[in-house]
Amino acid sequence: ACDRDKDGRLSESEMLCFAQATGFQGTAATWSQEYRLLCFEWAAEQVDFKVFRALVDTEADYCSNQ
């Protein structure tokens, strides 16, 4: 549902949809920084399915099981 352009990757704005659904309440500027950091940490230009799955499946602070 977040991959609006159906390219198999989540851009900054597309990933924001997921982040907000899982509790992100920061500003657009804060999200931009978080997204860039996330991409840097995963050595990705954008969040693809592999990275997204790892984010969801990990025990890290990316999202909770709730």
Biopython code that builds the backbone (N, CA, C, O; Angstrom):
import numpy as np
from Bio.PDB.StructureBuilder import StructureBuilder

atoms = [
    (1, "ALA", "N", (0.825, -1.197, 0.000)),
    (1, "ALA", "CA", (0.000, 0.000, 0.000)),
    (1, "ALA", "C", (0.863, 1.253, 0.000)),
    (1, "ALA", "O", (0.462, 2.273, -0.562)),
    (2, "CYS", "N", (2.037, 1.201, 0.616)),
    (2, "CYS", "CA", (2.887, 2.389, 0.664)),
    (2, "CYS", "C", (3.654, 2.612, -0.634)),
    (2, "CYS", "O", (4.021, 3.747, -0.939)),
    (3, "ASP", "N", (3.901, 1.567, -1.397)),
    (3, "ASP", "CA", (4.669, 1.677, -2.651)),
    (3, "ASP", "C", (3.762, 2.219, -3.752)),
    (3, "ASP", "O", (3.310, 1.476, -4.623)),
    (4, "ARG", "N", (3.503, 3.519, -3.700)),
    (4, "ARG", "CA", (2.539, 4.152, -4.606)),
    (4, "ARG", "C", (2.921, 4.039, -6.076)),
    (4, "ARG", "O", (2.043, 3.914, -6.930)),
    (5, "ASP", "N", (4.215, 4.080, -6.388)),
    (5, "ASP", "CA", (4.618, 4.003, -7.794)),
    (5, "ASP", "C", (4.922, 2.575, -8.245)),
    (5, "ASP", "O", (5.331, 2.354, -9.385)),
    (6, "LYS", "N", (4.724, 1.616, -7.356)),
    (6, "LYS", "CA", (4.854, 0.180, -7.661)),
    (6, "LYS", "C", (6.210, -0.195, -8.263)),
    (6, "LYS", "O", (6.289, -1.026, -9.168)),
    (7, "ASP", "N", (7.284, 0.431, -7.745)),
    (7, "ASP", "CA", (8.620, 0.122, -8.273)),
    (7, "ASP", "C", (9.390, -0.868, -7.397)),
    (7, "ASP", "O", (10.551, -1.172, -7.672)),
    (8, "GLY", "N", (8.745, -1.366, -6.346)),
    (8, "GLY", "CA", (9.399, -2.341, -5.484)),
    (8, "GLY", "C", (10.320, -1.733, -4.447)),
    (8, "GLY", "O", (11.032, -2.453, -3.748)),
    (9, "ARG", "N", (10.313, -0.413, -4.341)),
    (9, "ARG", "CA", (11.128, 0.297, -3.350)),
    (9, "ARG", "C", (10.271, 1.356, -2.676)),
    (9, "ARG", "O", (9.285, 1.831, -3.241)),
    (10, "LEU", "N", (10.659, 1.715, -1.465)),
    (10, "LEU", "CA", (9.948, 2.763, -0.755)),
    (10, "LEU", "C", (10.834, 4.002, -0.679)),
    (10, "LEU", "O", (11.870, 4.010, -0.013)),
    (11, "SER", "N", (10.402, 5.039, -1.373)),
    (11, "SER", "CA", (11.117, 6.315, -1.331)),
    (11, "SER", "C", (10.910, 6.951, 0.045)),
    (11, "SER", "O", (10.193, 6.413, 0.889)),
    (12, "GLU", "N", (11.530, 8.069, 0.247)),
    (12, "GLU", "CA", (11.393, 8.768, 1.531)),
    (12, "GLU", "C", (9.927, 9.040, 1.863)),
    (12, "GLU", "O", (9.477, 8.760, 2.974)),
    (13, "SER", "N", (9.189, 9.583, 0.905)),
    (13, "SER", "CA", (7.778, 9.901, 1.173)),
    (13, "SER", "C", (6.928, 8.644, 1.312)),
    (13, "SER", "O", (5.993, 8.620, 2.113)),
    (14, "GLU", "N", (7.233, 7.608, 0.554)),
    (14, "GLU", "CA", (6.477, 6.360, 0.667)),
    (14, "GLU", "C", (6.752, 5.667, 2.002)),
    (14, "GLU", "O", (5.836, 5.118, 2.615)),
    (15, "MET", "N", (7.987, 5.691, 2.449)),
    (15, "MET", "CA", (8.338, 5.069, 3.713)),
    (15, "MET", "C", (7.753, 5.847, 4.886)),
    (15, "MET", "O", (7.486, 5.273, 5.942)),
    (16, "LEU", "N", (7.554, 7.141, 4.707)),
    (16, "LEU", "CA", (6.925, 7.958, 5.738)),
    (16, "LEU", "C", (5.530, 7.434, 6.059)),
    (16, "LEU", "O", (5.106, 7.465, 7.215)),
    (17, "CYS", "N", (4.823, 6.958, 5.055)),
    (17, "CYS", "CA", (3.493, 6.367, 5.249)),
    (17, "CYS", "C", (3.570, 5.245, 6.277)),
    (17, "CYS", "O", (2.763, 5.197, 7.206)),
    (18, "PHE", "N", (4.524, 4.354, 6.118)),
    (18, "PHE", "CA", (4.706, 3.241, 7.054)),
    (18, "PHE", "C", (5.162, 3.745, 8.413)),
    (18, "PHE", "O", (4.664, 3.292, 9.444)),
    (19, "ALA", "N", (6.102, 4.675, 8.422)),
    (19, "ALA", "CA", (6.637, 5.195, 9.684)),
    (19, "ALA", "C", (5.526, 5.830, 10.521)),
    (19, "ALA", "O", (5.459, 5.619, 11.732)),
    (20, "GLN", "N", (4.669, 6.595, 9.884)),
    (20, "GLN", "CA", (3.572, 7.230, 10.615)),
    (20, "GLN", "C", (2.579, 6.184, 11.116)),
    (20, "GLN", "O", (2.031, 6.323, 12.210)),
    (21, "ALA", "N", (2.349, 5.156, 10.336)),
    (21, "ALA", "CA", (1.425, 4.094, 10.751)),
    (21, "ALA", "C", (1.968, 3.315, 11.946)),
    (21, "ALA", "O", (1.201, 2.699, 12.687)),
    (22, "THR", "N", (3.281, 3.340, 12.134)),
    (22, "THR", "CA", (3.890, 2.615, 13.249)),
    (22, "THR", "C", (4.348, 3.545, 14.364)),
    (22, "THR", "O", (5.132, 3.148, 15.226)),
    (23, "GLY", "N", (3.857, 4.786, 14.349)),
    (23, "GLY", "CA", (4.070, 5.663, 15.485)),
    (23, "GLY", "C", (4.991, 6.852, 15.315)),
    (23, "GLY", "O", (5.148, 7.629, 16.258)),
    (24, "PHE", "N", (5.615, 7.034, 14.140)),
    (24, "PHE", "CA", (6.484, 8.199, 13.955)),
    (24, "PHE", "C", (5.635, 9.463, 13.996)),
    (24, "PHE", "O", (4.629, 9.567, 13.294)),
    (25, "GLN", "N", (6.049, 10.430, 14.829)),
    (25, "GLN", "CA", (5.287, 11.665, 14.978)),
    (25, "GLN", "C", (6.124, 12.912, 14.723)),
    (25, "GLN", "O", (5.701, 14.024, 15.040)),
    (26, "GLY", "N", (7.301, 12.729, 14.154)),
    (26, "GLY", "CA", (8.199, 13.860, 13.926)),
    (26, "GLY", "C", (7.805, 14.688, 12.715)),
    (26, "GLY", "O", (6.824, 14.398, 12.031)),
    (27, "THR", "N", (8.589, 15.719, 12.470)),
    (27, "THR", "CA", (8.362, 16.605, 11.336)),
    (27, "THR", "C", (8.891, 15.981, 10.046)),
    (27, "THR", "O", (9.586, 14.965, 10.070)),
    (28, "ALA", "N", (8.552, 16.604, 8.933)),
    (28, "ALA", "CA", (9.063, 16.137, 7.637)),
    (28, "ALA", "C", (10.590, 16.229, 7.602)),
    (28, "ALA", "O", (11.253, 15.353, 7.046)),
    (29, "ALA", "N", (11.142, 17.276, 8.189)),
    (29, "ALA", "CA", (12.603, 17.434, 8.221)),
    (29, "ALA", "C", (13.255, 16.341, 9.065)),
    (29, "ALA", "O", (14.298, 15.801, 8.697)),
    (30, "THR", "N", (12.637, 16.026, 10.184)),
    (30, "THR", "CA", (13.157, 14.961, 11.032)),
    (30, "THR", "C", (13.088, 13.629, 10.310)),
    (30, "THR", "O", (14.029, 12.839, 10.369)),
    (31, "TRP", "N", (11.968, 13.373, 9.623)),
    (31, "TRP", "CA", (11.832, 12.120, 8.876)),
    (31, "TRP", "C", (12.888, 12.023, 7.784)),
    (31, "TRP", "O", (13.461, 10.956, 7.566)),
    (32, "SER", "N", (13.148, 13.131, 7.100)),
    (32, "SER", "CA", (14.152, 13.134, 6.034)),
    (32, "SER", "C", (15.509, 12.684, 6.589)),
    (32, "SER", "O", (16.207, 11.886, 5.963)),
    (33, "GLN", "N", (15.869, 13.192, 7.748)),
    (33, "GLN", "CA", (17.127, 12.791, 8.378)),
    (33, "GLN", "C", (17.092, 11.310, 8.764)),
    (33, "GLN", "O", (18.063, 10.587, 8.541)),
    (34, "GLU", "N", (15.992, 10.865, 9.335)),
    (34, "GLU", "CA", (15.856, 9.462, 9.744)),
    (34, "GLU", "C", (15.944, 8.526, 8.538)),
    (34, "GLU", "O", (16.592, 7.482, 8.603)),
    (35, "TYR", "N", (15.295, 8.903, 7.445)),
    (35, "TYR", "CA", (15.304, 8.066, 6.240)),
    (35, "TYR", "C", (16.709, 7.964, 5.665)),
    (35, "TYR", "O", (17.155, 6.883, 5.282)),
    (36, "ARG", "N", (17.402, 9.094, 5.609)),
    (36, "ARG", "CA", (18.782, 9.070, 5.101)),
    (36, "ARG", "C", (19.667, 8.201, 5.985)),
    (36, "ARG", "O", (20.501, 7.452, 5.477)),
    (37, "LEU", "N", (19.497, 8.292, 7.292)),
    (37, "LEU", "CA", (20.265, 7.470, 8.222)),
    (37, "LEU", "C", (19.934, 5.991, 8.026)),
    (37, "LEU", "O", (20.832, 5.149, 8.008)),
    (38, "LEU", "N", (18.667, 5.680, 7.881)),
    (38, "LEU", "CA", (18.238, 4.304, 7.660)),
    (38, "LEU", "C", (18.872, 3.744, 6.382)),
    (38, "LEU", "O", (19.391, 2.628, 6.381)),
    (39, "CYS", "N", (18.828, 4.514, 5.308)),
    (39, "CYS", "CA", (19.432, 4.071, 4.047)),
    (39, "CYS", "C", (20.942, 3.897, 4.202)),
    (39, "CYS", "O", (21.512, 2.942, 3.673)),
    (40, "PHE", "N", (21.586, 4.801, 4.916)),
    (40, "PHE", "CA", (23.022, 4.691, 5.151)),
    (40, "PHE", "C", (23.341, 3.414, 5.921)),
    (40, "PHE", "O", (24.255, 2.673, 5.559)),
    (41, "GLU", "N", (22.578, 3.162, 6.990)),
    (41, "GLU", "CA", (22.818, 1.981, 7.817)),
    (41, "GLU", "C", (22.640, 0.687, 7.036)),
    (41, "GLU", "O", (23.328, -0.298, 7.305)),
    (42, "TRP", "N", (21.737, 0.680, 6.084)),
    (42, "TRP", "CA", (21.462, -0.525, 5.296)),
    (42, "TRP", "C", (22.151, -0.488, 3.937)),
    (42, "TRP", "O", (21.913, -1.358, 3.099)),
    (43, "ALA", "N", (23.012, 0.523, 3.709)),
    (43, "ALA", "CA", (23.741, 0.668, 2.447)),
    (43, "ALA", "C", (22.801, 0.585, 1.253)),
    (43, "ALA", "O", (23.041, -0.158, 0.302)),
    (44, "ALA", "N", (21.727, 1.362, 1.323)),
    (44, "ALA", "CA", (20.706, 1.349, 0.270)),
    (44, "ALA", "C", (20.394, 2.775, -0.163)),
    (44, "ALA", "O", (20.427, 3.704, 0.645)),
    (45, "GLU", "N", (20.095, 2.935, -1.440)),
    (45, "GLU", "CA", (19.676, 4.241, -1.947)),
    (45, "GLU", "C", (18.229, 4.517, -1.541)),
    (45, "GLU", "O", (17.868, 5.635, -1.174)),
    (46, "GLN", "N", (17.416, 3.470, -1.617)),
    (46, "GLN", "CA", (16.035, 3.511, -1.157)),
    (46, "GLN", "C", (15.754, 2.198, -0.441)),
    (46, "GLN", "O", (16.535, 1.251, -0.534)),
    (47, "VAL", "N", (14.644, 2.146, 0.268)),
    (47, "VAL", "CA", (14.275, 0.937, 0.994)),
    (47, "VAL", "C", (13.571, -0.014, 0.025)),
    (47, "VAL", "O", (12.452, 0.253, -0.414)),
    (48, "ASP", "N", (14.235, -1.130, -0.305)),
    (48, "ASP", "CA", (13.600, -2.136, -1.157)),
    (48, "ASP", "C", (12.942, -3.191, -0.271)),
    (48, "ASP", "O", (12.997, -3.093, 0.955)),
    (49, "PHE", "N", (12.320, -4.200, -0.888)),
    (49, "PHE", "CA", (11.595, -5.207, -0.129)),
    (49, "PHE", "C", (12.507, -5.930, 0.863)),
    (49, "PHE", "O", (12.105, -6.205, 1.994)),
    (50, "LYS", "N", (13.721, -6.235, 0.442)),
    (50, "LYS", "CA", (14.668, -6.943, 1.311)),
    (50, "LYS", "C", (14.967, -6.127, 2.571)),
    (50, "LYS", "O", (14.934, -6.660, 3.680)),
    (51, "VAL", "N", (15.255, -4.849, 2.402)),
    (51, "VAL", "CA", (15.545, -3.975, 3.536)),
    (51, "VAL", "C", (14.293, -3.801, 4.389)),
    (51, "VAL", "O", (14.362, -3.865, 5.616)),
    (52, "PHE", "N", (13.155, -3.581, 3.745)),
    (52, "PHE", "CA", (11.902, -3.391, 4.484)),
    (52, "PHE", "C", (11.594, -4.617, 5.337)),
    (52, "PHE", "O", (11.240, -4.492, 6.509)),
    (53, "ARG", "N", (11.728, -5.781, 4.756)),
    (53, "ARG", "CA", (11.467, -7.021, 5.505)),
    (53, "ARG", "C", (12.409, -7.147, 6.698)),
    (53, "ARG", "O", (11.986, -7.532, 7.788)),
    (54, "ALA", "N", (13.668, -6.828, 6.495)),
    (54, "ALA", "CA", (14.635, -6.883, 7.586)),
    (54, "ALA", "C", (14.268, -5.885, 8.687)),
    (54, "ALA", "O", (14.398, -6.190, 9.873)),
    (55, "LEU", "N", (13.812, -4.700, 8.296)),
    (55, "LEU", "CA", (13.406, -3.702, 9.281)),
    (55, "LEU", "C", (12.230, -4.199, 10.116)),
    (55, "LEU", "O", (12.211, -4.032, 11.336)),
    (56, "VAL", "N", (11.268, -4.798, 9.467)),
    (56, "VAL", "CA", (10.072, -5.279, 10.156)),
    (56, "VAL", "C", (10.392, -6.490, 11.020)),
    (56, "VAL", "O", (9.841, -6.638, 12.110)),
    (57, "ASP", "N", (11.271, -7.351, 10.545)),
    (57, "ASP", "CA", (11.592, -8.599, 11.252)),
    (57, "ASP", "C", (12.620, -8.412, 12.368)),
    (57, "ASP", "O", (12.739, -9.282, 13.230)),
    (58, "THR", "N", (13.349, -7.327, 12.378)),
    (58, "THR", "CA", (14.414, -7.138, 13.356)),
    (58, "THR", "C", (13.863, -6.762, 14.725)),
    (58, "THR", "O", (12.729, -6.299, 14.847)),
    (59, "GLU", "N", (14.657, -6.960, 15.718)),
    (59, "GLU", "CA", (14.283, -6.597, 17.087)),
    (59, "GLU", "C", (14.708, -5.164, 17.386)),
    (59, "GLU", "O", (14.506, -4.687, 18.503)),
    (60, "ALA", "N", (15.284, -4.475, 16.424)),
    (60, "ALA", "CA", (15.759, -3.104, 16.639)),
    (60, "ALA", "C", (14.583, -2.146, 16.831)),
    (60, "ALA", "O", (13.423, -2.559, 16.854)),
    (61, "ASP", "N", (14.902, -0.877, 16.967)),
    (61, "ASP", "CA", (13.885, 0.142, 17.236)),
    (61, "ASP", "C", (13.137, 0.626, 16.003)),
    (61, "ASP", "O", (12.426, 1.629, 16.078)),
    (62, "TYR", "N", (13.274, -0.048, 14.884)),
    (62, "TYR", "CA", (12.620, 0.446, 13.667)),
    (62, "TYR", "C", (11.107, 0.363, 13.752)),
    (62, "TYR", "O", (10.414, 1.273, 13.297)),
    (63, "CYS", "N", (10.594, -0.688, 14.313)),
    (63, "CYS", "CA", (9.163, -0.768, 14.565)),
    (63, "CYS", "C", (8.928, -1.801, 15.662)),
    (63, "CYS", "O", (9.755, -2.682, 15.896)),
    (64, "SER", "N", (7.810, -1.676, 16.314)),
    (64, "SER", "CA", (7.519, -2.598, 17.415)),
    (64, "SER", "C", (6.583, -3.699, 16.942)),
    (64, "SER", "O", (6.006, -3.610, 15.859)),
    (65, "ASN", "N", (6.438, -4.709, 17.737)),
    (65, "ASN", "CA", (5.519, -5.794, 17.415)),
    (65, "ASN", "C", (4.069, -5.413, 17.638)),
    (65, "ASN", "O", (3.167, -6.167, 17.275)),
    (66, "GLN", "N", (3.839, -4.268, 18.224)),
    (66, "GLN", "CA", (2.481, -3.817, 18.454)),
    (66, "GLN", "C", (1.918, -3.329, 17.167)),
    (66, "GLN", "O", (0.767, -2.895, 17.122)),
]
sb = StructureBuilder()
sb.init_structure("model")
sb.init_model(0)
sb.init_chain("A")
sb.init_seg("    ")
for serial, (resi, resn, name, xyz) in enumerate(atoms, 1):
    if name == "N":
        sb.init_residue(resn, " ", resi, " ")
    sb.init_atom(name, np.array(xyz, "f"), 0.0, 1.0, " ", f" {name:<3s}", serial, name[0])
structure = sb.get_structure()
